[in-house]
Amino acid sequence: MALAPLDAGKSLSFVRRHMARAQSTEHFELNDGEVRVWIEQEASIHIKAAAGGNDPVELTESQARKLANALLRMAQKLEESGR
């Protein structure tokens, strides 16, 4: 099986995204990565919610509670760091 050639632009974008996440102190994911939340440079909370086909991301009650708890935990962490 032959491997497809790498697209340099996409590869660089992938590396940057994952390096940024690795540099963050905390991250949280739901629905196999459809919802991602992380602290960026210990200064702000970032949220990315993207489902295929530009559809909204659907969450169950349990998933919504987990997301809310993650946001509260991150907000507390930022507050404690003085940001």
Residue pairs with C-beta under 8 A, 6 or more apart in sequence:
20 38
20 40
21 27
21 36
21 38
23 41
24 38
24 39
24 40
24 41
25 39
25 42
25 77
26 38
26 39
26 73
26 74
26 77
27 36
27 37
27 38
27 39
28 36
28 37
28 38
28 66
28 67
28 70
28 74
29 35
29 36
29 37
30 59
30 63
30 66
30 67
31 51
31 57
31 59
31 63
34 49
34 50
34 51
34 57
35 47
35 48
35 49
35 57
35 59
35 63
35 67
36 46
36 47
36 48
36 49
37 45
37 46
37 47
37 48
37 67
37 70
37 71
37 74
38 45
38 46
39 45
39 46
39 74
39 77
39 78
40 46
42 78
42 81
42 83
43 78
43 83
44 78
44 83
45 71
45 74
45 75
45 78
49 56
49 57
50 57
51 57
51 58
59 67
